[in-house]
Structure formats: structure tokens, C-alpha cells
């Protein structure tokens, strides 16, 4: 009898220890704030402000083809415990929309972030060499849309490199192309949109190592490059080109038809040297 009573008391004590009387947490964390993106080549780099709740376990990342809503839901694509995430395998030139939620230790998920975040990946490259027109005119021009170095007289190029007497210039040889100096930057990613004004009236800019430059091509595409090294023979740049015309990051304007109109090259004599000429 004593043995049976002891077993029953032990069972009651154990069951009492295992049974929590505290209510389960059903309160989700706040939606993440400050979500931003950095455009990459076939990828997008997302980051946001860390949540302040101590019990946040992870963040979930969502993507959609348009801004989220009843008619355009977001789909989950991954999770992370840090306040950043890389979305890879994307199609260059295709705009996607992104949102982030926070999940706590009890599995409560917040609402999606309220920031309107969308991005359009684009091709990019490093270590591109463009020759000085005076040293090698066959490799002095660059065509962003074709990702190709071309002769300075080619009618499809966007920019031409020139260096003489200690002066180095990048020139947009056609009047339908704009260029400007975006100043010193630590990396090419520091320039993420085309400014609405500030284009060079002559179509030329002085090249300075460490400076980034913005180009608006004749067919309404945004491009940029950053000078990583510079000498009288050639300039080396990192570059990126937005394949999606009309993207919000572009300075939009109608695409003109017919032959391109050449600018007078500032360093050339009246005897010739006009881009696109014979």
C-alpha cells in the first residue's frame, strides 16, 4: 500500500513539473524595416535593419513579379539568421520585387516588410581595358550593349578613351549619349542610379583613378564604370550595363531613329578624326 501511494505521489509531482502554466507566446515580431537592395549580375543583395526583439530566430525572404497584394502574392525563396540575403540565379533585365518577414522562437511570423523594394539585375565586369585612341585606335571605343571593345570610328560605340600631355578624357562621341563624373567611390556599387541632371555639355569627362562615371546610351540604357588604373596607353575600368530600357534607374527619353549624329571630338583637328567617319 505504501509502495503504491509513493508511486502515485511521484507521478503527480513529475506531471506537475512538466506541465507549464505560462501562456504560449502568440505575438509576432515587428515587420523588418529599412530593406534595401544592391544590384548585381544575375543576383541581388538584400539587407535590412535587425529586429530589436530578443527572441527573433530568423528572417524569411519573399519575391514577387509585382508589388505585393491580393492580386500579386509574394513567394518564399529562403531564410537567414542574419540581416542580409543574396538572391542568385536571376535573369538580367527582369525586375523582381522583394519583402522580408521576421520569425520568433515560437514560430510566430511578422507581417512582410513595408518597404517598396524592387531590383533589376544587370551584367557587369571587371578589369576591362580600353586603349588610348592615340596609341591604338582599333581598341579605343567601347559598346556597352555588345560588351565589346571596338575601333574609335565604329558607329555603335558609346565611349572613347583619349590621353595626351598628362590629360586623360573619356568622350561620348555621339550627341545622343550622355556622360558625367559621379565622383570618388570606394566601389562601383556606390553608384546605383542614373542622376536626373549633371551631364557633361561637351560629352567628355576628365578621368581620375577611383572615380565612377555614369553613361546614358543613345538607346536609353543606363551604364556606369569606375577607373581602377590609368596610364597613357590604356585605362582599366570596372563596369555595369542595365539591359532593361525604361527602368526606373534610367533617365528616360524617346529613342531616336536614323543615323547617329557625331560630336566634334575636342582634341581632334579640323582635318578629320570624327567618330563614325571614313
C-alpha positions in Angstrom: 0.0 0.0 0.0 2.8 2.4 0.9 4.6 1.5 -2.3 1.5 2.2 -4.4 1.0 5.5 -2.6 4.6 6.5 -3.2 4.3 5.8 -6.9 1.1 7.8 -7.2 2.7 10.8 -5.4 5.8 10.6 -7.6 3.7 10.6 -10.7 1.7 13.6 -9.6 5.0 15.5 -8.8 6.5 14.7 -12.2 3.4 15.6 -14.1 3.2 18.9 -12.3 6.9 19.7 -13.1 6.4 19.0 -16.8 3.2 21.0 -17.3 3.8 24.7 -17.9 1.2 27.1 -16.7 2.7 30.0 -18.7 0.6 31.0 -21.7 2.3 30.4 -25.1 3.6 33.5 -26.9 1.4 34.2 -29.9 2.7 37.7 -30.6 4.7 38.0 -33.8 7.7 40.3 -34.1 7.5 43.6 -35.9 7.9 43.6 -39.6 11.6 44.3 -40.6 12.4 47.8 -41.6 15.0 49.5 -43.8 15.0 46.8 -46.5 17.3 47.8 -49.4 18.9 46.2 -52.4 22.1 46.4 -54.3 22.0 45.4 -57.9 24.3 42.6 -59.1 25.0 40.4 -62.1 22.3 37.7 -62.1 21.8 38.4 -58.4 20.5 41.0 -55.9 22.0 41.7 -52.5 19.3 42.5 -49.9 19.9 43.9 -46.4 17.7 45.4 -43.6 17.8 46.7 -40.0 18.0 43.8 -37.5 14.8 43.5 -35.3 15.1 44.5 -31.7 13.1 41.6 -30.2 15.4 39.2 -28.3 13.5 36.1 -29.5 13.8 36.6 -33.2 15.0 33.3 -34.7 15.3 34.0 -38.4 14.2 36.1 -41.3 12.3 34.8 -44.3 12.8 36.4 -47.8 10.0 36.6 -50.3 9.9 37.6 -54.0 7.1 38.5 -56.5 6.7 39.7 -60.1 5.0 42.9 -58.9 4.3 44.8 -55.7 2.7 42.5 -53.2 -1.0 42.4 -52.7 -4.1 40.2 -53.2 -3.5 40.1 -56.9 0.3 39.7 -56.7 1.3 37.5 -53.8 4.9 37.0 -52.8 6.6 33.6 -52.7 9.2 32.5 -50.1 12.6 31.9 -51.5 14.8 31.4 -48.5 15.6 32.2 -44.9 18.6 33.6 -42.9 19.6 34.3 -39.3 21.4 37.5 -40.4 20.0 40.8 -41.6 21.1 40.2 -45.2 20.5 37.8 -48.1 21.8 37.1 -51.6 19.2 36.2 -54.2 21.0 34.4 -57.0 20.1 32.8 -60.4 18.1 35.8 -61.5 17.6 36.9 -65.1 19.4 40.1 -66.1 17.0 42.8 -67.2 14.0 41.3 -65.3 12.6 43.4 -62.4 11.5 41.4 -59.3 10.0 42.7 -56.0 11.2 41.7 -52.5 10.0 41.6 -49.0 11.2 40.2 -45.7 9.5 38.9 -42.5 10.8 38.1 -39.0 10.1 34.8 -37.2 10.5 34.3 -33.4 11.4 31.2 -31.4 7.7 30.1 -31.1 7.3 30.3 -34.9 5.3 33.5 -34.9 5.9 35.3 -38.2 5.6 39.0 -38.7 3.9 40.8 -41.5 6.0 41.4 -44.6 8.2 44.5 -44.6 6.6 47.7 -45.8 9.5 49.0 -47.9 8.8 49.1 -51.6 11.9 47.2 -52.8 12.4 46.1 -56.4 15.6 45.5 -58.4 16.7 44.6 -61.9 20.0 42.6 -62.2 22.3 43.6 -65.0 25.6 42.4 -66.4 28.9 43.7 -65.1 32.6 43.1 -65.5 35.9 44.0 -64.0 39.4 44.6 -65.5 38.1 46.0 -68.8 40.9 47.7 -70.8 40.2 50.5 -73.3 43.2 51.8 -75.3 44.2 55.4 -75.8 42.9 56.5 -79.2 46.4 57.9 -80.0 48.2 54.6 -79.1 45.7 52.0 -80.5 42.6 53.5 -82.3 41.3 50.0 -83.1 40.6 49.3 -79.4 39.8 52.8 -78.1 36.0 52.6 -78.1 33.5 50.6 -76.1 30.0 49.4 -76.9 28.1 48.7 -73.7 25.2 46.8 -75.4 27.6 44.5 -77.2 30.0 44.2 -74.2 32.8 44.8 -76.7 35.9 47.0 -77.3 35.7 48.4 -80.8 37.5 51.0 -83.1 37.0 54.6 -82.1 35.3 55.2 -85.5 32.7 52.5 -85.0 29.2 53.9 -85.3 27.9 51.7 -82.4 30.3 52.7 -79.6 29.3 54.7 -76.5 32.6 56.0 -75.2 36.2 56.6 -76.4 39.4 57.0 -74.3 41.9 59.7 -75.1 45.1 60.7 -73.2 47.8 63.2 -74.2 50.1 65.7 -72.4 49.0 64.5 -69.0 45.3 64.9 -69.7 43.0 61.8 -69.8 39.5 62.0 -71.0 36.5 59.7 -71.7 34.4 61.0 -74.5 30.9 60.2 -75.7 31.4 60.6 -79.4 27.7 60.8 -80.4 25.2 63.5 -79.3 22.6 61.0 -78.2 24.9 59.7 -75.4 25.4 61.5 -72.1 28.2 61.1 -69.6 29.2 62.6 -66.2 31.6 62.2 -63.3 30.0 60.7 -60.2 33.0 61.5 -58.1 35.3 59.3 -56.0 33.7 56.0 -54.8 35.1 53.0 -52.9 33.4 50.6 -55.3 31.3 50.5 -58.4 28.2 49.6 -56.2 28.3 53.1 -54.7 26.5 54.4 -57.9 23.2 52.7 -58.1 21.0 55.0 -60.2 21.3 57.5 -63.0 21.1 61.1 -61.8 18.5 63.3 -63.4 21.0 66.1 -64.3 24.6 67.0 -64.4 25.5 65.6 -67.8 28.7 67.0 -69.4 27.7 69.6 -72.0 30.7 68.7 -74.2 30.2 64.9 -73.9 33.6 64.5 -72.2 34.9 64.0 -68.7 38.3 64.0 -67.1 39.3 60.5 -66.0 40.6 60.2 -62.4 41.6 56.9 -60.8 39.0 55.8 -58.2 36.2 57.9 -59.7 33.0 56.4 -61.1 31.2 57.7 -64.1 27.6 57.4 -65.4 26.7 57.0 -69.1 23.3 57.2 -70.7 23.4 55.5 -74.1 21.7 56.6 -77.2 19.1 53.8 -77.0 18.1 54.8 -73.4 20.2 52.4 -71.3 22.0 53.2 -68.1 25.7 52.2 -67.7 28.5 53.1 -65.3 32.2 52.5 -65.0 34.9 53.1 -62.3 38.5 53.7 -63.1 40.8 51.2 -61.4 44.0 52.2 -63.1 45.1 54.8 -65.6 48.1 55.4 -67.9 48.7 57.0 -71.3 48.4 53.6 -73.1 45.1 52.3 -71.7 42.5 52.8 -68.9 41.2 49.9 -66.8 37.7 50.0 -65.5 35.0 48.0 -63.8 31.7 48.4 -65.5 27.9 47.6 -65.4 25.2 48.0 -68.0 21.4 47.9 -67.5 19.8 45.8 -70.2 16.3 46.9 -69.3 15.4 50.1 -71.1 12.9 52.3 -69.3 13.9 51.0 -65.9 13.3 53.5 -63.0 17.0 53.9 -62.6 17.3 55.3 -66.1 17.0 58.8 -67.5 14.2 58.1 -69.9 13.8 59.7 -73.3 12.4 58.7 -76.7 14.8 56.6 -78.8 15.7 58.5 -82.0 15.8 56.8 -85.4 18.1 57.3 -88.3 21.9 57.8 -88.3 23.6 58.9 -85.1 25.0 62.5 -85.1 28.6 62.7 -84.2 30.0 65.2 -81.8 33.2 67.2 -82.7 36.0 65.4 -80.8 37.5 68.1 -78.5 41.1 67.0 -79.1 40.9 66.5 -82.9 41.9 69.0 -85.6 39.6 70.3 -88.3 41.3 67.9 -90.7 39.3 64.9 -89.6 39.1 62.4 -86.8 35.3 62.4 -86.4 33.9 59.3 -84.8 31.9 57.3 -87.3 33.7 58.9 -90.3 35.5 57.2 -93.1 
